[in-house]
Amino acid sequence: MAQKFPAILLLAVALAPAGAQEALNPPVPFTVAAADATSVGGNLVTLGAARSAQEMGMPSVAASLYRQLLAAPPGAGGDRAQITLALTTALLDEGDVTGAAQALLDFPGPHGGAWHLRTGLVMAYQKRLDAARADFADVKREELEPADVSWWLFLQGMIANIGGDTDRSLRFYDQAQQSALSETARSRFRLASYEARLRLGTVAAKDIEEARKKAAENQGTLGYMYTRDYAIMLDAGGIRNEAINVLQRQLPVLPAQARREADSFRLLLGLIAGAGDGVGRNALGELLATGSDPELQRIALQLLAQASQDGPRRADFQSRLNVLINTQAPHPILPELLLFRAEAALSGKSSEGRAQAETDAKNLLQKFPGSPLKARALGVLTSVAWEQSRYRTAADYAEKSRAELPPTAHQTHAELGVLVAEAWYRAALNSREAGDFRSAAEAYGAALRDQPQGVAPGALMFQRVLAEIKAAQSEPAPAQASAELLAVQTTLDGFVRDPAFDATNHWEAEWNLARALQIAGQTETAFARVNQLLAAQVATPGPVLPPELRVRMEWLQARLSLDAGQPEQTLKLAQALLAARGGQNADLHSETVLLQAQADFALRREADAAAILKGLRDDFGKSDAAARSYIVEADYNAGQDRIVEAQRLLTKLAEDPDFKNSDYAPQALYRAALLAKRRGQEKDLAEANQLIEQLVTGYPHSEFVFTARLEQGDLFRQRNDFPAAELTYQRIVEDFPQHPGVSGALLALADCHSAQAAADPTHAQRAEEIYERLLALPGALPDLRVEAGFKLGYAKERKGDPDGAQNVWLRDVVKGFLLDETRAAELGATGRYWMARTLLELGDLLEKQGKFDEARTTWQRIQQANLPGAADAKAKLASLNPSGAKP
C-alpha cells in the first residue's frame, strides 16, 4: 500500500502553497501519531525477493526477509499465514529445524494440510517417525497448493528413509523432483534428497564395514555407486573426515569417460565437507565450472550462493560468477548464473549493485526470451526500479512479471496488482500529475477486484479514494477539479456500503475528502458530509475508532462551520469539544481555543477574541496555535484597515525567540511585506522590499522564498525599476526551474523586457521569445498561455508585423483555446479576460485591414462565449454599418 500517511502529511502536500498565504491555514488541528513507516508496496517487493531467494536455494536470505515481513503490522503486505509457512520451509532448507518448529508454533492460521505437512517435515528431520506419520495422515493432497505437492512426496521419502526402506525413499525423492514446478525447484529437491540421506540415515558399524567391502570388491559404475554409499554411511555414522578422504581418493582416479560420476562425487564432497571453504568449496566450484550435468551444476550454484553471503566468500563467489558468465562458450546454465549475479548484486544495496543487477536481468531477457526464469528477471528489474524511485518503470515491469506467472500463482498475481497500484501512486506523488494519480486509482480498483490475502481491502479502498482526491487536486482547471471531487464522493459512498470497508479507513477517507472539498471552496459540501458522518456515529455506534481520528473529525466539523459562515455554531461545537476532550491533548485544546477566537472575530466581538487570544498565549505560549494566533489577529486588524497594528503583530511573531526557527517566522515576514506594499507610499514599498530581503536571507529554504521573490519583482515594477525587476525574475527562473509557478515568473520576466523594448530592441526580441515559449508550453496553465499569446501578438503588431499578430491571435489563441471546447472549459477568469482582449484587438486589426465581416464575426464571439468586454464589443459592432463600410 502506498504509505498510509496520517492526514498531517497528506494535507501538507495538498496545501503546499501556490501563493504562500494558503499555508497559513493549518493542514490539521493537532499533532497525530507519527507516520507509519510501513509500505505495502515495499513489503511486496521484499516478499518477491524472499520467494526468489528461497526458490534459488538461498534459504537463509529468504528466512531473513520473511522475518522482516512478519515484523510489519498485519495487512501491510503478504498473507501472514502463507509467509509463516514459507519461513518454515526456508528454515528447514537451511537446516534450522528448531527455528522451523518455533515458526509453526507462531502460525496464525488454522492447522490445515499445509501446516501438518510442515509439522510432519519437522518431525521427520527430528527422526520422530510416529509423529511424522501422524502429521502426514492429516494431509490431503487435493487441499495442497501445487508447490506443496513436491514437499508432500518428499515427506513420504523421508518417512521411508527413517524407516530404513531405502528403495522406497529414493522413489519418493525422485517423484518429488519430477513434480517440482521449475528446473530450479527440481534442483532444490534433488539437493534436499541428498541432504536427507546424509541427515536421516542410521547406520551400524557392521553396515559401514559391509559398504567398504562392496566398494573395494567392485569396479566401474557399480563400484562408484558403492563408494558413494560408503561415504554417505561414514558421514551418517559420524566419521566425516574419513568420508571426505574416501571421496578425495576416488576423484583423481576416475576415468575421463566417467564425467557424470565425477559430478556426483564432487557434489557429495561439497555436501559433506561444506561449501564454506576448503575441499568442499573447491569441489563445488569445479562442478559448477566443468560439470556435465546442468541439474547438479544448479545444485552447486545454490550451495555456493548460500555459503557466500558476506565477506571474502561473497567476493570469491562474485569472481567465480564473473569468470563463468564471461567465458566465450556459453555456460550450460548461463541464465541461472545471470540471475544469481543479479540477485547477489541487488542484495548489496549499492548503486553499482543495482546497475549490475539491471544489466544482468536485461541480458537474461534479451538472450533467453523463452526462459522459465523470465518472471524472476522481471522481478529483479521491478526491485531495481522501485529502489531507485523509478516508480512508473517499476509498475511496467511488475505488469510484465504478472503476465509471465503460471495460472496457479493466484496470490502472487494479486500481490503484483497491488504493487502496480503502489508504484503508480508513488510516481504520482513525485510528478504531481493528475494522470498518474488516475492510473493509481484505476490500479487500486483492479486490485480490489483481484484482492490478495494479507492486504486489508479497506486499505485498498482508502487508497483508491485518496488517489482520486489527489487526481482532482492536481487538475489545473477549477471546474474539472470540482467535477472530479464530486466523482470521489460517489466512489466513497459506494465503498461505505461494502462491509469490508472498515470504520478507520472509512473515516480517514472522509477526513481527506472533507479537507479537499474545503480547499476547493466547497465548504458547505464538506460540512454536510462531516455532520452526516458524526450524526450517524451517534445514532448507530459502530466499531471503536482510534481516539485521535474521532477528535480530528470533530475539530474539522467546528472548523468547517466557521468556513461555512456559521461562527455561532463554531462556538457551540468548540465548547462541546473542549468539554468532552479538551484535557486529553494540549494541541487539540490550543487549536480549539484558536477557533473560538476566530469565531468571535467573525462575530465582531473583538474584546472577547482578544481575551481568548491572551489566554491562549499565556497557557500555550509555544504551541503552533499560539504562533498562528498572531497571524489571525493581524488578519483581522488588516481587514479593519489597522495596517500598522497588523504589521506590529506580525513583526512580533517573526522576532519571537520561540518561533524564530519555525515556518511561522518567514510567513509573518511575508505577510508584513504585503501589508507594507498595500500602504503604497514610496517608503512603504522600500520597507516591503527590506522585509522580503530579510525573509530570503534569514530563511533561504523556506517555501515562501519563491512567492516573496515574485512580490519583490512586482515591487520593482511598481516603482518603474524594470532593470531590477528583470534581474529578480531572472533569478527566480534560475533558482526555481522546477517550481510549479515558474511559468508565472517567466511571464513577468517577459513583461519586464517588453516594458524596456522602446529603449532597446533586444528587449523586444527577448520578450517575444519568452511569450512564444510560454504559449507553446503544454505544462503551463491555459490562462497563462492565453495571456502570453495575447502579449506575443500585441508585441508583433507594435513592431509593425500585423500579419504575425493576426496569425498568433487567430491560430494559436482563438482556435487553440476558444474554439476547442475542451480547452475553453479549462479557462478561468484570467484566461477569459485575456481571450476577450485578444478578440477585441484582433477585431480592430481586421477592421483596419478592411475585413469588416471578419471583424464583426470576431467581436460577436465575445458575446457568444459570454466573455468580459461584451459592452466594448457591442459598441464596436454598432460602429459598423450593415454594408460593412464605416459610417
N, C-alpha and C positions, 0 to 999 in steps of 0.2 A: 504494500500500500504506500501511496505517497505518504511521506511522513505526516502524521496527523498532528499538525501544529495546533497548539491552543490558539484561540482566537486572537490573542495579543499579537502573535506573529503573523497570522494570516492577514489581519486587517492593517497591520503596519505596512505590509506590502500594498494592500489595496488603497491605502490612503497616502501613499508616497506622493508628495505634492507636485502638481504641475505648476501651481502657484503655491509658494511655501506656506501661505496662510492656512491652507487646508489642514496641515499637520497639527494646528492648534486644537482641533477637535480631537480629544483623546481617543485612540483606537479602541481601548477597553477601559472600564471604570476602575479596575483594581488589579493587582497582581494575581495571576493564577499560577498553577503548577508549572514547573519548568518544562520545556519542550521534551516530548518523548523522543528519545534518540532512535527508537526502533523504526526501521523502514522495511515494509513488506517487500518492496522491490529488491532492496539489498539482500534481504534474507532469502528470497527466491533465487537470486544469483548464487548465494552461498550454498543453497540446497542443491542446485545444479552441479556446483563444483564438488560437493560431497559425494553425490551419486557417481560422478565421473571418476573421482579418486577411488571409490570402492570398486567400481567395475574394472578399473585399470590395475587393481591389485595393490593399492596403497591404503590398506585399512587404517593405519594409524592417522594418516591425514584425514581420511573420511570421518573417523571417530571424533577427532578434534572439532571438525566443522559441525558434526551432528550435535555435539555437546553445546557448542556456541548457539545453535538454533534453539535447543531446548531451554537455554537460559533466558531466551526472549519471552515476552508475555504471550499468553495463549492468543491465537488468532492473528499473530503477527507474521504469518507466512509459513506454509507447510503444515501438514497434519501431524500433531504431536505423537499420536499413536504410531503412525507409519514411520516417523523419524526415530522413535524409540526402537521399533523393530529393526530398522536399518542400522542403528547404532549397535544393537545386539549382534547382528550379523558381522559388522565390521570388527567388533571386539573378538568374536570367535575366529575370524580370519587372522587377526593379529595374535591370537593365542592367549588372549586375556579372558579366560573362562570365568574367573571370579567377577571381573567387571561386567561381563555379559549377564551373569546371573543377577547382579545387583540392578542392572538396567531393566531386566524383566520384572523385578520386584516393584520398580517405579512405573511400570507400564500403566497408562491412564485409561485404556480402553477395556472392553470385555475380553475375557480369556477365551478367544475363539481358536480356530485352527492355526492361524499364523503364530499366535502366542505359544500354543502347545508344541508346534513344530520347533520353535527356537528353544523352548524349555527342554524338549527332547534332545536337541543337539548339545545343550549344556550338560545334560545328564550323561550323554554318550561320551563327551570329551572327559568327563569325570569318571568314566568307566562304571557308572551306576546302571547296569544293564536293565534291571527290572523297572526302574523309574523311567528310563529311556523308552522301553517298550510300552509303558503305560501312557506316556505322553503321545507316542506315535499312534496308539489306538484311538486317541481323541481327535486325530486329524483326518478330515475328509478331503480327498484330493480335489473334488469338484468345487470346494469352497476356497481353494487357494488361488492367489494371483499367479499368472503364468510364470513369473520369475521365481516363485517359491516352489514350483513343481520339481525343479532340479534339486533343491535342498531336501525335499521330501524323499526323493530317490536316494540322495546321498546319506540321509539318516538311516535308511534301511541298510545301506552298505556298512555304515559304522556299527550298527547293531550286530550284523553278521560278523564283522571284523572282530568285535569284542568277544563274540561267542565262539570264535575260532573257526568259523566257516569261511575260509579264505576265498574259495572259488565263488561262493555266493556274493561275498562282499565286493569282489572285483567286478562281477556282473552289474551290480547296482551302481558302483562307481562309474562304470562305463556308460550306463544308461543316464546317469546324472550329467555326464559330459555331453552326450548326444542330445539331450533335451534342453541344453543351455540356449539362450536366445541370441547369442552373438559369438563370434570367434574369441573375443577377449574373455567373455564369461566362460566359454568352453575351456580355455587355457587355465582359468582360475580354478575350475572344478578338477581339472587334471592335477594341478598343483595340490589342491586340497586332498585328493585321494592319496598322493604320495605322502603328504604330511600325516594323514590319518593312519596310514600303515606304520609310519615311524612312531607315532604317539600312542596308538591304541594296541599295538601288538604286545602280547605277553609271551615270553619265551623262557624255557628252562635251559640249563647248561647242556643237557643232552641234545636238545634241538639245535643249539648253536653248533655243537660238535658234528652232528649229522649234516648240517648245511655246509660246514667246512669240508667234510669228506666229499660231498657231492660236487662241490666246486672244484676240488682237486682232481677228482676222477673223470670229469667230463671236459670236453674241449668244444670249440666252436660256439655256435649260437646257444646251445643248451648250457654250455659251461658259463657263458656270460650271464645267463639268467640266474644260474645257481650262485654265481659270485655276487650279483646284486642282492639276491635274497640273503646271502650270508652277511653282507654288510648291513642290511636292514635289521637282521636279527641281532648282530653285535650292538648296533645303536639302541635297539629296543631293550637289550639286556644291560644297558649302561656301560658298555665297553666302547665308548665313542672313538677314542684315539685309534684303536685297532681297526674299527670300521673305516676310518679315514685312510689308514695305511693300506688296507686291502684295496680300496678304490684307486689310490695313488700308484700302487704297484701294477695294477691291471691296465691302467690307461696307456702307458708308454708301449706296451707290447700288443696292443690291439692292431690288427692288420688294417691297411688303408681302406679295404672294402667294407670294413665294419664301422662306417661312419655313424649309422643310427645308434649302434651300441655305444659308441663313444659319447654321443649326445646324451644318452640316458645315464651313463656313468658320471659325466660332468654335472648333470642336474642333481643326481643323488649326492655327489660330493659337496655341491653347493648347499643342499638342504641340510646335510649332516654337519658340515664344518661351519656353516653360516655364511651369509652374503656380506657380512660387515667388512671383513678383511682376510688376508692370508689366502690359504689354498682354496677355500670355498668361494671367495670373491673372484679369484683368478679363474677358477673352473667355470663359473657362470659367465664371466666376461668372454672366455674363449668360446663357450657355447653360443652366446649371442653373436659373436663376430663371425664364426666359421661353421656353425651348426648346419645340419642338413634338414632338420625338422622344424618348420616355422612355428608349430604349436609349442614345442619345447623352447624355442627362442623367445616366444612371447612370455613363457613362464619365467625364463631367466631375466627378461626385461623387468617383469613385475617384481621379482625378488631383489634385483639390484636397485630399482627405484625405491622400494620400501626401506632398504637399508642405507639410503643415501639422502636423508632429509636435511642434513646440515653439515657444516664444517668441511674438512678435506674430502670426505666421501662424496659430498654433493658436487664439489669441483671435479673430482675424478669421474663421476657419473656423467657430468656435463661434457667432459672431454671425450669420453667414450662415445657418447651420442653424436658429438660433432664429427668425429672420425667416420663413424658408420654412415651418417647421413651424407657426408661429402665425398664418399668413395665414388669412383667413376661408374662402376657397375652398380645398379640399384640394389639395395639390400632387400631380401625377401619380405621383410616386414617393415619396409620403409614408412608406410602410413602410420603404424604404431610408433615408430621412432619419432616421427614429426610431432605426433600428438603428445607423446610423453615429454619431449623437449618443450613443447608449447606450455603444457601444464606445469612443468617444473619452473619454467621462466616466469609464468604468471604468478606462481605462489611466492616468488621473491618480492613482490610488491614494489618493484622499482620501475622507473620509466623505461630503462633499457630492457628489462624483462618483459614488460608489456609489448614493446616494439617487436621483440623476438617472438613472443607468443603469437602476435598478429601475423607476422610473416610466415611462421610455420603453419598456422591454421589455414591461411590463404593458399599456401603451396599445396597442402594436402587436398584442398577442394579443387584446385586447378589441375593437379596431376592425377588425382584419383576421384573423378566426379561421381563414380558409382560406388565408392567405398561405404561400407556399413558404419564407418566412423564419421560420416558426414555430419550427422546431427551433433556429435560431440565437438567437432571442429567449429561448427556454428555456435555452439555453447561457449567455446573459448573466445570467439570474436564478440559474442554478446557481453561476456565478462570484461573484456578489454575496453570495449566502448563504454560500458557502464562506469568502470573505474576512472576513465578519462573524461567523464561527464559529457560524452557524445551520445546523448540520450535518443535522438532520432535514429541514429545508426544502430544503437542497441535495440530499439523497437523493431527495426527492419530485420536484424539478424535473429531476434527471438521469433519473429513470424516465420522466417525461413526454417528455423530449427523445429518449430511446431509441425511444419509441413513434412518433415523427414521422420517424424515419430511413427511407430507402428500403431495400428488401430487399438491395440490393447493398452496403450500408455495413456489412459484417460486422465489420471491425476496430473501427470506431467504436462499434458496438453493444456489442461485447465490452468495450471500454475503459470505456464508461459503466457497465457492470455492475460493474467493479472500483471505479469511482468511487462508486457507490452503497454498496458494502460499506465503503469507506474512510470515507464520510460517516457511516454508522451507527456505525462503530467510534469515531470521534471524538466523536460525540454521546454515546455510552455512557461514554467517559472523562470527559465533563463531568457527566453525570447520575448515573453510578454505578448505573444501574438495570439489573437483570438482563434485563428485556425488551429494552432497547436492545442489550445485548451479544448476545442471542439473534438479534435482527434482523440484526446484523452477521454473526454466524456463518452464518445462512441465506443472506445475500447473498454471502459468500465461497464458500459451497457452490455457489451459482448461477454465480458467476464461474469456478469450477473446471470446471463443465460447459460453459461458453462462454468458453474462455480466449483472451485477446488475445495477439497476438505482442508481445514486448517486456516481458512481465511473467512473471517466473520462476514456474512452477507450484508449486515447493517453497515459495516465499514465501507464496503464497496458502494453501497447506496449513498453514503455520506460523500465519498469521493466523487461520485457521478454528479451530485448536486454542486459540490464545490467547483468542479471543473466547469460546469455550465455557468456558475456565477462569475467565475473569472473570465470566461469567454465573453460574457456580456460586458464586464467591466473593461475589457480590452478593446471594445468596439469604439472607434473614434466618433461615430455619429450618435448623438444622444437618443434620437428616435429609435434607432436599431437596438441600442443598449437596453432601452426601456422595454421594447418588444421581447427581447431575449430574457429579461428578468421575469416577464410575465410567463414565458415558457418554463422557466425554472420553477416557478410556483406550481405549475401543472405537474412537472416531474415529481416534485416533493410531495404534493398531495397524493399522487399515485403510490409513492412508497409508503406513505403513512398507513395506507390500507393493507400493507403487507405485514403479517405477524413477525416476519424475520427482521423487520426494521426496529431495532431495539431503541429504547427510550433515550439513552445517552446520545447515540448517533443522530437520532431524530432532533433532539434539542440543539445539538451542535450545529446541525444543518439549518435549523430555524434561526439560530443566532446569526450565522453568517449571511443568510438571506436577508434578514431584517436589517443588518448593517449595510449590506449592498444596496438595498432599496432606499435606505436613509441617505447614503452618499449620492445616489442617483436622483435625489429630490422627491422620491416617492414616500415621504414620511408617513402620510396617512395610511397608505397600504401596509407599511411596516408596522405601524402602531396597531392596526387592526389585527394583523397576524399574531403579534405578541400577546395582545389582550385575549384573543381566542384561545391561544395555547395555554396561557396561565389559568384562564377560566375553566377550561376542560380538565386541567390537572386538579383543580379544587373539586370539581363536580365528580370526577371519577378518578381518584388517585391511582396511579399506575406504579410501576417499579420504582424503588427508591433511587433518586438521582444523586449524582455527586453534588455535595452542597454548593461548591463554587459555581457549578453550571446553573442551578436554580437561582442563585444570588445574581449572577450576571444577567440572567433574563429579566429578573425583577428590576434591576438597575436600568437595563435597557428600556423597559417599559416606562419608567419615570423619565428617562432622557428623551424618548420619542414623544412623550406627552408635551414636553417643553418645545421640541422642534415643531410639533403639530399646532402650536399656538394655544396650548391649554395649561398655562402656568399654575392655575389653581389646582388642577388635577396633579400636576407635578409635585406640588407641596404636599398633597394628601398621600401620594404614593411614596414620596421620600420619607415622610414622617412614619408611615407604616413600616417601611424597610428598616429605618433606624430602630424602631421599637422592637421589631422581631429579630433583627440580625446585626444591629449596629455594633454590639460588643464583640462580635466574632472575628472581625477583621478590620484593622486600622485603616487600610487602604479603602475598603468599602465605606467605612464611616466618613472619611475625609471627602471622598468623591461625592457621596450623597449630600453632605453638607454644602459642598460647592454647588450642586444642583439647586438646593434650596435658595442660595444667594442669587443664582441666575434667574430663578423663577420670580423672586422679589424684584429684581431689576426689571424683568419683563412687565411686572405689575406697577412699575414706577414707585416702588416702596424703597427709596434709596437708603433711608435710615436703617430699615430692617436688614437690607442687604449688607450695608456697611458693618453692622454689628455682627452679623453671621460671619463675614469675612475676617473680622478681627479675631473672633473666637477660633476660627479655623487656623489662622496663622499662629495664634497662641498655643493651641493644643496639638497641632500637627505641622509645626513650622518647617520641617524638612521634607514634607511629602510632595508628591507631584501635584496634588490638588492645591496645596498652598502656593506653589510656583505659578500654576495656571490662574490662581485667583487674581494675581496682579494683572494678567492679560485680560481676564474677564472684566475687571473693574476699569481698566484702561479703555477697553472697547466701549463700555457704557458711557464713560466720560467723553470719548471722542464722538459718540453719537449725539451727545448734548452740546457739541462744539466747545467742550472744555479741553482743547488740544494740549495746552501747557500741562494741565494736571495729568492727562493721559500719558504724555511723554515722561513726566516725573515718575509715574508708577512703573513704566517700562524700564527706565534707567535704573530705578531701584532694584528691579528684578535682575537686570544684567550685571549689576555690581554686587549683588548679594553673594557672600562667600559660599553659602550653602548650595548655590545654583550656578556658580561661575563656570564650572566644568560640565554642566548639563546641557542638553539640547535647548533648554528654555532661554539661556542667555543669548545665543545668536538669534533666536526667534524674536526676543524682546528688542534687540538692536535693529532688526529688520523692520519691525512694526514702527519703532520710533523714527526710523528714516522715512517711512511712508507718511507719517504724520507731519514731519518737518517739510517734506515735499508738498503736502496738502496746504500748508500755510502759504506757500507760493512766493514769498519775497526772496530777493537775491541771497540775503544772509541765511534764510531758511534752506534754500537749495544747497548752499555751501555746507550747512550743518548736516543735511541729509547725506551729502557725499562723504563727509567726515565719518558719520555713523557707519556707512557701508564699508569704508576702508577699515574701520575698527573691527567690524564683523569679519571681513575677509582675512585680515591679518591675524586676528585673535583666534579664529575658528576656520582655518583653511579647508578642513574636511567636512564642514557642515553641509547639509543638504540645501541650506539657504544661500550658499555662495552663488550658485548659478542664477537664481532669481534676483538676488541682490545686485549682481553684476548687470543683469538686464535693466534693472531700475537705474543703475548708475549711468548706463548708456543713455537712457531716456532723459536723465537729469542734464547730461551734457547737451543733448539735442534741444531741450527746453531752454537752455542758456545759449543756444546757437553756436555752441563749441563743437562743430561737426568733426574736426580732426580728432579731438579727444574721444568723442563718441565712437568714431570709426575704430580707433585703437582698442577701445573697450570691447566692442562687439567682436573684433578680430581675435582678441584674447579669449573670449568666451568660446568661439568656434574651435580654437586650437586646444584649449584646456578641457573642453567637454564634447569631444567629437561623437560620442555615443549617447549623449543625453537626449531623451525624447523631445526636449524643447529646443534643440539646437537649430532646427529649421527656422524658428522664430527669430533667433539671433542672426541667422544668415539674412533673413528678410530685412531686419533692422540695419544690418551692415550695408545691404544694397541701397536702402533708403538714404543712408549717410553718403554713399558715393553719388547718388542721384542729386542730393542737395548741393554737392560740390561740383557738379558737372559743368555749370556755366563758366567756372573759373579754370577748369582743367578737363579737356575732353577724355583723358584716360579714365577719369572717374565715371564718365558716362558709359564707356565701354565695359568697365568692371561691373557697374550696376546691371547692365543688360545681361552680362554673362551669369550673374547670380540669379536674376529673375528667371532667366531661361532654364537654369539648372533646377530651381525650385518648382517651376511649372511642370517639369517632366519627372519630378521625384515621386515615385509610387508610394513611398512610405510617409510622405508629408500629408498633413490633414487637407481635405478638399478645400476648406475655407481658405487656408493659406495659399494653396496652389492657384485658386481663382484670383486672390489678391495679387499674387506675383504675376499672373497672366495679364491682369489689367495694367499693372505698372510697366510691364515689358512693352505692351502695345503703346502705352502713353509715351514711353521713352523713345520709341521708334517714330511716333508721329511728331514729337517735339524736335527731333533731329532732321525732319524732312523726309521721312520714309513712310508715307501714308499707306502704300501697298503692304509693307511689312506689318504695320499696325493692324490693318484690316485682316490680314491672314491670321495673326495671333489671336485677335479678339473673336473672329468668326469661327475659325477652325479649332483652336485649342481651348478657348474658354466657353463660348456659347455651345458649339456642338459637343465639346468634350465634357461639359458639366451641367448644361441646362437641358439640352435635347436628349441626353442619356438619362432615362428615368431613374435608373438605379443611383447614379451619381447625384442627380438633382435631389433625391430624397436624403442624401447624406449632408447636404449643405445646411449649416447653421445660420444664425443671424448675421454673422460677419461675412460669410460667403455669399449670402443673398444680397447684402449691401453692395459688395464689390461686383457681383453679377449685374445689379441694376446700373451701377456706374459704367460698367463695360457696355451695356446696351445703349445707354444714353450717349456715350462718346462715339460708339460705332454708328449710331443713327446720325449724329452730327457729321461724321466723316462721310457717310454715304450721301447725305444731303448736299455737302459741299461739292461732291463729285457729280451732282445732278441725278443721282439714283434715288428719286423720290419714293417710288413704290417700295424699294428695298428698305429705305429709311423708315417708312411708315410701318412695314412689317416688323422691323427691329424694335421700334418703340412699343408696338402693340404687344410684343412678347412680355414686356414688363407688367402690363395689366393682366395678361393671360396667366402668368405664373404667380400673380399676386405678390410681386416683389416690391421692396421700398422704392420710392420715387415715382409712384403712379401719377401724382399730380403734375410732376415735371413732364412725364411722358405725354399726359393728356394735353398739356399746353403746347408741346412741340407738335403733336398731331393736329391740333387746331390751327397751327401756323401754316399748314399745307392745305391748298385748296383742292377740291375734288379732282381737278385735272392733273394735279401733281406739280403744278408750277407755283412758284412763290407768289403770294398776292401782291 
